[in-house]
């Protein structure tokens, strides 16, 4: 049978664009459909604008610390609309970059909502297209639980387009998005509370990292409310919001931001017209080669519910393109040693196993840990402390995990990820000469384990 395309990609986010570009480069006839914005969540309402807001939020600390180095500054002022306007301009530029990447790769770009008609057919704006392979890369969408007044809450989607910076913000959630936005709002001057229904945020991260961030956010003045959840939200006559908690307490805010998870974006996708099956969490079920239960339909990225990170979606997109059109170059995605950064203030960087995960996996563990005040802060009044931690297998000496809370954690952890990927041992770290004076050199100077 002759098809219109060899590959039809639904979704022009990071994974979909990568798969489309590489497939086209291998000689395939490729189309990409996108109904919202080029670049997906990451470029438009995720990592990129979030990082820009994190940069903006950090200036208040920089101005304060500058005094210790002899700088006399006038009273600083912050204008939220200026930040958002400049952010929007940069995102529009990146949308154009993604458009050019696709078009210059020979990909047919179709802007509209694509819906599956069967295992090999897609409908968009009344037009039917056939394809030998269809790739679903529609990503995820923020989820707010249903409760009285939940319509008054916002998510990350709306936060990037607020007209003004709210004076009082309640952030609800315990994942990385929650702690990042709590840091952003607080750093930019909003009175910020973080509510989480469990004992401590960042479940799944190393315990020392979680505790250290708790201490640092408290030092900064972020109001942390654990074992707390909202029962209802009522809008007041002056436009403010009243949150009634499950324990009966009442809190007032101008904005209530929910970061309580994301769901696969499958709305009106037409999956019912195919044999594609879902897992219990609502994500698309795929095998190790990203094939769904319909052999001609594949899926990658947030929609399959594995590791929801942009670089992972990129790797999966490349793997699909190679598997379909350049099998001799195919390499499976390794999910074992994925570095992660959380752009809270201070930042978190982590790669490999946490202490808890290593012990659960049966390793005999040695832990090396250092907490110190960074050199940059010694001339200031700031009492922020950095945490660095290595988790080592006592039998093989292999470093199982590296964890960092402090400035530029994301930049530092990338190099350590290469070391762990290469199988570095603690002896390798010990034999490596440090870069002095830096915070990063602490990773190669820790000699005595703190726990086993």
One Martini backbone bead per residue (centre of mass of N, CA, C, O) as a GRO file, in nm:
protein
  452
    1UNK     BB    1   0.098   0.035   0.019
    2UNK     BB    2   0.029   0.376  -0.025
    3UNK     BB    3   0.159   0.660   0.136
    4UNK     BB    4   0.192   0.986   0.225
    5UNK     BB    5   0.362   0.873   0.476
    6UNK     BB    6   0.601   0.731   0.683
    7UNK     BB    7   0.564   0.977   0.902
    8UNK     BB    8   0.338   1.068   1.170
    9UNK     BB    9   0.342   1.349   1.382
   10UNK     BB   10   0.203   1.412   1.709
   11UNK     BB   11   0.376   1.670   1.794
   12UNK     BB   12   0.597   1.973   1.853
   13UNK     BB   13   0.800   1.877   2.045
   14UNK     BB   14   1.092   1.759   2.130
   15UNK     BB   15   1.042   1.462   2.040
   16UNK     BB   16   0.892   1.505   1.769
   17UNK     BB   17   1.107   1.679   1.629
   18UNK     BB   18   1.340   1.483   1.646
   19UNK     BB   19   1.211   1.251   1.492
   20UNK     BB   20   1.147   1.406   1.230
   21UNK     BB   21   1.431   1.506   1.152
   22UNK     BB   22   1.575   1.232   1.143
   23UNK     BB   23   1.388   1.089   0.946
   24UNK     BB   24   1.433   1.289   0.714
   25UNK     BB   25   1.746   1.244   0.709
   26UNK     BB   26   1.682   0.928   0.621
   27UNK     BB   27   1.439   0.978   0.385
   28UNK     BB   28   1.174   1.040   0.499
   29UNK     BB   29   0.831   1.094   0.499
   30UNK     BB   30   0.728   1.388   0.685
   31UNK     BB   31   0.492   1.470   0.946
   32UNK     BB   32   0.367   1.755   1.144
   33UNK     BB   33   0.144   1.804   1.418
   34UNK     BB   34   0.011   2.129   1.551
   35UNK     BB   35  -0.221   2.304   1.781
   36UNK     BB   36  -0.035   2.515   1.947
   37UNK     BB   37   0.306   2.488   1.997
   38UNK     BB   38   0.624   2.524   1.924
   39UNK     BB   39   0.813   2.302   2.149
   40UNK     BB   40   0.619   2.281   2.366
   41UNK     BB   41   0.643   2.287   2.696
   42UNK     BB   42   0.938   2.371   2.737
   43UNK     BB   43   0.933   2.638   2.562
   44UNK     BB   44   0.648   2.769   2.669
   45UNK     BB   45   0.561   2.604   2.979
   46UNK     BB   46   0.863   2.549   3.098
   47UNK     BB   47   1.193   2.537   3.121
   48UNK     BB   48   1.255   2.809   2.984
   49UNK     BB   49   1.074   3.020   3.132
   50UNK     BB   50   1.151   2.925   3.413
   51UNK     BB   51   1.455   2.996   3.397
   52UNK     BB   52   1.409   3.298   3.351
   53UNK     BB   53   1.263   3.342   3.626
   54UNK     BB   54   1.495   3.246   3.802
   55UNK     BB   55   1.692   3.461   3.724
   56UNK     BB   56   1.514   3.695   3.822
   57UNK     BB   57   1.494   3.594   4.128
   58UNK     BB   58   1.814   3.623   4.195
   59UNK     BB   59   1.876   3.937   4.211
   60UNK     BB   60   1.813   4.007   4.500
   61UNK     BB   61   2.062   3.859   4.614
   62UNK     BB   62   2.278   4.000   4.449
   63UNK     BB   63   2.231   4.285   4.557
   64UNK     BB   64   2.283   4.219   4.855
   65UNK     BB   65   2.576   4.089   4.817
   66UNK     BB   66   2.730   4.335   4.685
   67UNK     BB   67   2.802   4.495   4.943
   68UNK     BB   68   3.044   4.303   5.033
   69UNK     BB   69   3.202   4.418   4.750
   70UNK     BB   70   3.140   4.753   4.745
   71UNK     BB   71   2.850   4.794   4.655
   72UNK     BB   72   2.638   5.075   4.571
   73UNK     BB   73   2.289   5.068   4.580
   74UNK     BB   74   2.005   5.137   4.486
   75UNK     BB   75   1.685   5.106   4.474
   76UNK     BB   76   1.521   4.832   4.388
   77UNK     BB   77   1.323   4.734   4.099
   78UNK     BB   78   1.025   4.553   3.996
   79UNK     BB   79   0.893   4.429   3.664
   80UNK     BB   80   0.687   4.197   3.550
   81UNK     BB   81   0.598   4.282   3.257
   82UNK     BB   82   0.887   4.290   3.148
   83UNK     BB   83   0.961   3.997   3.188
   84UNK     BB   84   0.726   3.875   3.022
   85UNK     BB   85   0.782   4.021   2.754
   86UNK     BB   86   1.071   3.908   2.718
   87UNK     BB   87   0.992   3.615   2.730
   88UNK     BB   88   0.797   3.614   2.486
   89UNK     BB   89   1.009   3.694   2.276
   90UNK     BB   90   1.187   3.442   2.312
   91UNK     BB   91   0.971   3.229   2.245
   92UNK     BB   92   0.912   3.329   1.959
   93UNK     BB   93   1.194   3.270   1.855
   94UNK     BB   94   1.186   2.962   1.914
   95UNK     BB   95   0.948   2.897   1.734
   96UNK     BB   96   1.105   2.973   1.475
   97UNK     BB   97   1.328   2.766   1.507
   98UNK     BB   98   1.146   2.516   1.490
   99UNK     BB   99   1.032   2.573   1.215
  100UNK     BB  100   1.303   2.569   1.062
  101UNK     BB  101   1.392   2.285   1.138
  102UNK     BB  102   1.164   2.144   0.990
  103UNK     BB  103   1.161   2.269   0.706
  104UNK     BB  104   1.478   2.228   0.651
  105UNK     BB  105   1.429   1.901   0.677
  106UNK     BB  106   1.151   1.832   0.503
  107UNK     BB  107   0.907   1.890   0.676
  108UNK     BB  108   0.565   1.865   0.721
  109UNK     BB  109   0.369   2.134   0.837
  110UNK     BB  110   0.080   2.098   1.056
  111UNK     BB  111  -0.167   2.334   1.165
  112UNK     BB  112  -0.339   2.134   1.395
  113UNK     BB  113  -0.577   1.896   1.479
  114UNK     BB  114  -0.505   1.566   1.538
  115UNK     BB  115  -0.682   1.259   1.432
  116UNK     BB  116  -0.756   0.940   1.471
  117UNK     BB  117  -0.904   0.688   1.248
  118UNK     BB  118  -0.662   0.479   1.244
  119UNK     BB  119  -0.367   0.299   1.210
  120UNK     BB  120  -0.306   0.502   0.923
  121UNK     BB  121  -0.497   0.757   1.009
  122UNK     BB  122  -0.542   1.119   0.967
  123UNK     BB  123  -0.714   1.410   1.092
  124UNK     BB  124  -0.705   1.757   0.945
  125UNK     BB  125  -0.912   1.991   0.867
  126UNK     BB  126  -1.068   1.760   0.677
  127UNK     BB  127  -0.804   1.603   0.632
  128UNK     BB  128  -0.658   1.313   0.496
  129UNK     BB  129  -0.400   1.096   0.631
  130UNK     BB  130  -0.136   0.876   0.549
  131UNK     BB  131   0.057   0.616   0.735
  132UNK     BB  132   0.284   0.384   0.828
  133UNK     BB  133   0.359   0.579   1.068
  134UNK     BB  134   0.272   0.668   1.410
  135UNK     BB  135   0.345   0.949   1.632
  136UNK     BB  136   0.307   1.004   1.975
  137UNK     BB  137   0.375   1.361   2.107
  138UNK     BB  138   0.166   1.528   2.330
  139UNK     BB  139   0.216   1.501   2.622
  140UNK     BB  140   0.131   1.713   2.888
  141UNK     BB  141  -0.094   1.814   3.170
  142UNK     BB  142  -0.216   1.987   3.403
  143UNK     BB  143  -0.336   1.896   3.739
  144UNK     BB  144  -0.655   1.945   3.902
  145UNK     BB  145  -0.835   1.886   4.147
  146UNK     BB  146  -1.162   1.819   4.251
  147UNK     BB  147  -1.306   2.106   4.411
  148UNK     BB  148  -1.416   2.357   4.583
  149UNK     BB  149  -1.283   2.617   4.379
  150UNK     BB  150  -1.071   2.508   4.161
  151UNK     BB  151  -1.119   2.734   3.935
  152UNK     BB  152  -0.921   2.949   4.094
  153UNK     BB  153  -0.689   2.797   4.001
  154UNK     BB  154  -0.356   2.752   3.893
  155UNK     BB  155  -0.098   2.695   3.660
  156UNK     BB  156   0.179   2.701   3.473
  157UNK     BB  157   0.035   2.801   3.221
  158UNK     BB  158  -0.064   3.079   3.363
  159UNK     BB  159   0.188   3.196   3.516
  160UNK     BB  160   0.338   3.307   3.247
  161UNK     BB  161   0.064   3.528   3.211
  162UNK     BB  162   0.061   3.721   3.423
  163UNK     BB  163   0.008   4.059   3.467
  164UNK     BB  164   0.085   4.022   3.775
  165UNK     BB  165   0.236   4.014   4.074
  166UNK     BB  166   0.158   3.858   4.336
  167UNK     BB  167   0.155   3.915   4.679
  168UNK     BB  168  -0.002   3.634   4.733
  169UNK     BB  169   0.110   3.285   4.757
  170UNK     BB  170  -0.012   2.958   4.682
  171UNK     BB  171   0.161   2.651   4.688
  172UNK     BB  172   0.065   2.332   4.548
  173UNK     BB  173   0.297   2.087   4.636
  174UNK     BB  174   0.597   1.835   4.608
  175UNK     BB  175   0.745   1.899   4.359
  176UNK     BB  176   0.956   2.062   4.147
  177UNK     BB  177   0.751   2.277   4.054
  178UNK     BB  178   0.678   2.386   4.332
  179UNK     BB  179   0.966   2.476   4.431
  180UNK     BB  180   1.025   2.661   4.195
  181UNK     BB  181   0.778   2.860   4.224
  182UNK     BB  182   0.831   2.940   4.510
  183UNK     BB  183   1.104   3.071   4.444
  184UNK     BB  184   1.007   3.275   4.240
  185UNK     BB  185   0.796   3.433   4.398
  186UNK     BB  186   0.979   3.503   4.637
  187UNK     BB  187   1.219   3.637   4.477
  188UNK     BB  188   1.009   3.866   4.353
  189UNK     BB  189   0.822   3.939   4.639
  190UNK     BB  190   0.634   3.728   4.735
  191UNK     BB  191   0.412   3.592   4.950
  192UNK     BB  192   0.508   3.254   5.039
  193UNK     BB  193   0.337   2.937   5.019
  194UNK     BB  194   0.387   2.584   5.094
  195UNK     BB  195   0.178   2.306   5.012
  196UNK     BB  196   0.175   1.972   5.166
  197UNK     BB  197   0.036   1.648   5.237
  198UNK     BB  198   0.310   1.572   5.341
  199UNK     BB  199   0.607   1.568   5.519
  200UNK     BB  200   0.785   1.591   5.239
  201UNK     BB  201   0.934   1.692   4.976
  202UNK     BB  202   1.066   1.525   4.707
  203UNK     BB  203   0.988   1.252   4.629
  204UNK     BB  204   1.281   1.037   4.555
  205UNK     BB  205   1.483   1.191   4.684
  206UNK     BB  206   1.727   1.255   4.869
  207UNK     BB  207   1.709   1.307   5.203
  208UNK     BB  208   1.926   1.531   5.230
  209UNK     BB  209   1.811   1.716   5.013
  210UNK     BB  210   1.533   1.767   5.136
  211UNK     BB  211   1.630   1.886   5.407
  212UNK     BB  212   1.811   2.112   5.298
  213UNK     BB  213   1.593   2.267   5.143
  214UNK     BB  214   1.416   2.323   5.381
  215UNK     BB  215   1.620   2.501   5.531
  216UNK     BB  216   1.671   2.715   5.304
  217UNK     BB  217   1.379   2.813   5.261
  218UNK     BB  218   1.337   2.904   5.553
  219UNK     BB  219   1.561   3.117   5.560
  220UNK     BB  220   1.421   3.291   5.324
  221UNK     BB  221   1.085   3.280   5.399
  222UNK     BB  222   0.941   3.029   5.333
  223UNK     BB  223   0.624   2.890   5.375
  224UNK     BB  224   0.604   2.576   5.527
  225UNK     BB  225   0.325   2.332   5.466
  226UNK     BB  226   0.287   2.045   5.606
  227UNK     BB  227   0.025   1.845   5.622
  228UNK     BB  228  -0.134   2.003   5.379
  229UNK     BB  229  -0.470   2.099   5.263
  230UNK     BB  230  -0.722   2.177   5.038
  231UNK     BB  231  -1.081   2.201   5.042
  232UNK     BB  232  -1.132   2.519   4.970
  233UNK     BB  233  -1.235   2.791   4.744
  234UNK     BB  234  -1.284   3.149   4.788
  235UNK     BB  235  -1.414   3.427   4.648
  236UNK     BB  236  -1.379   3.755   4.696
  237UNK     BB  237  -1.488   4.077   4.657
  238UNK     BB  238  -1.172   4.177   4.597
  239UNK     BB  239  -1.048   3.896   4.446
  240UNK     BB  240  -0.961   3.725   4.649
  241UNK     BB  241  -0.844   3.433   4.832
  242UNK     BB  242  -0.993   3.155   5.013
  243UNK     BB  243  -0.841   2.903   5.212
  244UNK     BB  244  -0.956   2.588   5.316
  245UNK     BB  245  -0.849   2.363   5.525
  246UNK     BB  246  -0.870   2.041   5.653
  247UNK     BB  247  -0.804   2.167   5.956
  248UNK     BB  248  -0.964   2.472   5.930
  249UNK     BB  249  -0.785   2.657   5.816
  250UNK     BB  250  -0.707   2.998   5.705
  251UNK     BB  251  -0.618   3.135   5.381
  252UNK     BB  252  -0.466   3.409   5.203
  253UNK     BB  253  -0.489   3.515   4.851
  254UNK     BB  254  -0.412   3.606   4.501
  255UNK     BB  255  -0.278   3.312   4.454
  256UNK     BB  256  -0.335   2.970   4.332
  257UNK     BB  257  -0.091   2.714   4.292
  258UNK     BB  258  -0.081   2.415   4.095
  259UNK     BB  259   0.150   2.114   4.158
  260UNK     BB  260  -0.014   1.794   4.120
  261UNK     BB  261   0.046   1.723   3.828
  262UNK     BB  262   0.034   1.513   3.529
  263UNK     BB  263  -0.121   1.445   3.217
  264UNK     BB  264  -0.198   1.293   2.948
  265UNK     BB  265  -0.240   1.419   2.612
  266UNK     BB  266  -0.562   1.278   2.476
  267UNK     BB  267  -0.751   1.476   2.363
  268UNK     BB  268  -0.912   1.404   2.084
  269UNK     BB  269  -0.725   1.159   1.938
  270UNK     BB  270  -0.869   0.869   1.861
  271UNK     BB  271  -0.803   0.593   2.014
  272UNK     BB  272  -1.083   0.442   1.969
  273UNK     BB  273  -0.986   0.377   1.654
  274UNK     BB  274  -0.794   0.184   1.803
  275UNK     BB  275  -0.559  -0.055   1.975
  276UNK     BB  276  -0.482   0.135   2.190
  277UNK     BB  277  -0.335   0.120   2.512
  278UNK     BB  278  -0.363   0.171   2.861
  279UNK     BB  279  -0.260   0.248   3.154
  280UNK     BB  280  -0.352   0.305   3.477
  281UNK     BB  281  -0.234   0.621   3.451
  282UNK     BB  282  -0.311   0.698   3.128
  283UNK     BB  283  -0.092   0.595   2.968
  284UNK     BB  284   0.084   0.479   2.708
  285UNK     BB  285   0.139   0.166   2.590
  286UNK     BB  286   0.472   0.030   2.572
  287UNK     BB  287   0.752  -0.086   2.455
  288UNK     BB  288   1.098  -0.090   2.412
  289UNK     BB  289   1.016   0.052   2.107
  290UNK     BB  290   0.744   0.237   2.134
  291UNK     BB  291   0.518   0.039   2.094
  292UNK     BB  292   0.212  -0.023   2.068
  293UNK     BB  293  -0.074  -0.226   2.038
  294UNK     BB  294  -0.017  -0.080   1.767
  295UNK     BB  295   0.227  -0.135   1.539
  296UNK     BB  296   0.197   0.161   1.379
  297UNK     BB  297   0.204   0.282   1.676
  298UNK     BB  298   0.369   0.536   1.853
  299UNK     BB  299   0.542   0.646   2.167
  300UNK     BB  300   0.647   0.949   2.347
  301UNK     BB  301   0.725   1.077   2.640
  302UNK     BB  302   0.493   1.192   2.861
  303UNK     BB  303   0.266   0.992   2.740
  304UNK     BB  304   0.427   0.724   2.876
  305UNK     BB  305   0.527   0.767   3.184
  306UNK     BB  306   0.819   0.786   3.255
  307UNK     BB  307   1.052   1.017   3.189
  308UNK     BB  308   0.980   1.367   3.249
  309UNK     BB  309   1.208   1.474   3.016
  310UNK     BB  310   1.341   1.633   2.759
  311UNK     BB  311   1.603   1.459   2.699
  312UNK     BB  312   1.439   1.195   2.688
  313UNK     BB  313   1.260   1.264   2.447
  314UNK     BB  314   1.492   1.302   2.253
  315UNK     BB  315   1.605   1.014   2.273
  316UNK     BB  316   1.342   0.873   2.184
  317UNK     BB  317   1.317   1.008   1.907
  318UNK     BB  318   1.585   0.900   1.797
  319UNK     BB  319   1.524   0.599   1.835
  320UNK     BB  320   1.282   0.584   1.643
  321UNK     BB  321   1.417   0.681   1.383
  322UNK     BB  322   1.630   0.457   1.374
  323UNK     BB  323   1.451   0.208   1.392
  324UNK     BB  324   1.288   0.275   1.122
  325UNK     BB  325   1.545   0.418   0.921
  326UNK     BB  326   1.831   0.327   1.107
  327UNK     BB  327   1.902   0.038   1.252
  328UNK     BB  328   2.224   0.036   1.262
  329UNK     BB  329   2.199   0.300   1.483
  330UNK     BB  330   2.062   0.169   1.710
  331UNK     BB  331   1.982   0.283   2.052
  332UNK     BB  332   1.911   0.243   2.358
  333UNK     BB  333   1.767   0.381   2.625
  334UNK     BB  334   1.912   0.504   2.922
  335UNK     BB  335   1.751   0.511   3.254
  336UNK     BB  336   1.979   0.497   3.494
  337UNK     BB  337   2.163   0.783   3.423
  338UNK     BB  338   1.985   1.060   3.504
  339UNK     BB  339   2.009   1.382   3.503
  340UNK     BB  340   1.908   1.638   3.751
  341UNK     BB  341   1.731   1.952   3.775
  342UNK     BB  342   1.647   2.197   4.028
  343UNK     BB  343   1.520   2.545   4.013
  344UNK     BB  344   1.570   2.625   4.279
  345UNK     BB  345   1.628   2.831   4.582
  346UNK     BB  346   1.834   2.639   4.564
  347UNK     BB  347   1.982   2.423   4.373
  348UNK     BB  348   1.949   2.101   4.207
  349UNK     BB  349   2.164   1.807   4.180
  350UNK     BB  350   2.125   1.480   4.011
  351UNK     BB  351   2.276   1.140   4.009
  352UNK     BB  352   2.143   0.852   4.045
  353UNK     BB  353   2.147   0.722   4.354
  354UNK     BB  354   2.017   0.712   4.637
  355UNK     BB  355   2.056   0.602   4.945
  356UNK     BB  356   1.784   0.453   4.956
  357UNK     BB  357   1.805   0.303   4.683
  358UNK     BB  358   2.070   0.151   4.735
  359UNK     BB  359   1.969  -0.012   4.978
  360UNK     BB  360   1.720  -0.143   4.837
  361UNK     BB  361   1.923  -0.285   4.617
  362UNK     BB  362   2.166  -0.411   4.820
  363UNK     BB  363   2.377  -0.219   4.897
  364UNK     BB  364   2.684  -0.138   5.022
  365UNK     BB  365   2.710   0.169   5.198
  366UNK     BB  366   2.875   0.479   5.127
  367UNK     BB  367   2.899   0.809   5.276
  368UNK     BB  368   2.954   1.134   5.136
  369UNK     BB  369   2.976   1.457   5.311
  370UNK     BB  370   2.907   1.817   5.248
  371UNK     BB  371   2.898   2.127   5.440
  372UNK     BB  372   2.894   2.471   5.314
  373UNK     BB  373   3.016   2.792   5.272
  374UNK     BB  374   3.047   2.976   5.021
  375UNK     BB  375   3.285   3.195   4.917
  376UNK     BB  376   3.095   3.421   4.808
  377UNK     BB  377   2.959   3.459   5.116
  378UNK     BB  378   3.195   3.563   5.317
  379UNK     BB  379   3.120   3.890   5.249
  380UNK     BB  380   2.844   3.821   5.375
  381UNK     BB  381   2.523   3.758   5.541
  382UNK     BB  382   2.490   3.496   5.413
  383UNK     BB  383   2.386   3.146   5.526
  384UNK     BB  384   2.426   2.969   5.303
  385UNK     BB  385   2.432   2.616   5.219
  386UNK     BB  386   2.612   2.348   5.094
  387UNK     BB  387   2.545   2.031   4.929
  388UNK     BB  388   2.742   1.725   4.927
  389UNK     BB  389   2.701   1.388   4.768
  390UNK     BB  390   2.807   1.044   4.810
  391UNK     BB  391   2.728   0.723   4.667
  392UNK     BB  392   2.876   0.411   4.769
  393UNK     BB  393   3.008   0.107   4.688
  394UNK     BB  394   3.184  -0.084   4.910
  395UNK     BB  395   3.275  -0.325   4.720
  396UNK     BB  396   3.343  -0.162   4.427
  397UNK     BB  397   3.362   0.173   4.453
  398UNK     BB  398   3.121   0.270   4.318
  399UNK     BB  399   2.946   0.535   4.199
  400UNK     BB  400   2.590   0.582   4.241
  401UNK     BB  401   2.579   0.892   4.362
  402UNK     BB  402   2.495   1.244   4.303
  403UNK     BB  403   2.462   1.536   4.527
  404UNK     BB  404   2.316   1.877   4.502
  405UNK     BB  405   2.307   2.193   4.696
  406UNK     BB  406   2.336   2.480   4.490
  407UNK     BB  407   2.507   2.662   4.298
  408UNK     BB  408   2.503   2.542   3.981
  409UNK     BB  409   2.410   2.239   3.985
  410UNK     BB  410   2.349   2.175   3.684
  411UNK     BB  411   2.638   2.228   3.578
  412UNK     BB  412   2.788   2.017   3.758
  413UNK     BB  413   2.623   1.743   3.711
  414UNK     BB  414   2.696   1.683   3.416
  415UNK     BB  415   2.989   1.582   3.459
  416UNK     BB  416   2.914   1.356   3.663
  417UNK     BB  417   2.743   1.189   3.466
  418UNK     BB  418   2.978   1.093   3.296
  419UNK     BB  419   3.122   0.941   3.520
  420UNK     BB  420   2.893   0.741   3.588
  421UNK     BB  421   2.861   0.626   3.301
  422UNK     BB  422   3.177   0.524   3.315
  423UNK     BB  423   3.221   0.398   3.618
  424UNK     BB  424   3.310   0.550   3.855
  425UNK     BB  425   3.508   0.575   4.128
  426UNK     BB  426   3.621   0.690   4.420
  427UNK     BB  427   3.915   0.681   4.328
  428UNK     BB  428   3.875   0.861   4.085
  429UNK     BB  429   3.796   1.108   4.246
  430UNK     BB  430   4.055   1.118   4.427
  431UNK     BB  431   4.253   1.139   4.158
  432UNK     BB  432   4.121   1.407   4.110
  433UNK     BB  433   4.178   1.725   4.027
  434UNK     BB  434   4.100   2.021   4.139
  435UNK     BB  435   3.922   2.327   4.120
  436UNK     BB  436   4.080   2.628   4.226
  437UNK     BB  437   3.832   2.799   4.369
  438UNK     BB  438   3.565   2.569   4.429
  439UNK     BB  439   3.288   2.383   4.488
  440UNK     BB  440   3.331   2.127   4.302
  441UNK     BB  441   3.595   2.012   4.445
  442UNK     BB  442   3.451   1.856   4.678
  443UNK     BB  443   3.404   1.586   4.513
  444UNK     BB  444   3.746   1.532   4.530
  445UNK     BB  445   3.786   1.572   4.877
  446UNK     BB  446   3.627   1.338   4.991
  447UNK     BB  447   3.741   1.089   5.240
  448UNK     BB  448   3.517   1.056   5.470
  449UNK     BB  449   3.286   0.872   5.587
  450UNK     BB  450   2.961   0.919   5.749
  451UNK     BB  451   2.841   0.640   5.635
  452UNK     BB  452   2.715   0.273   5.615
   0.00000   0.00000   0.00000
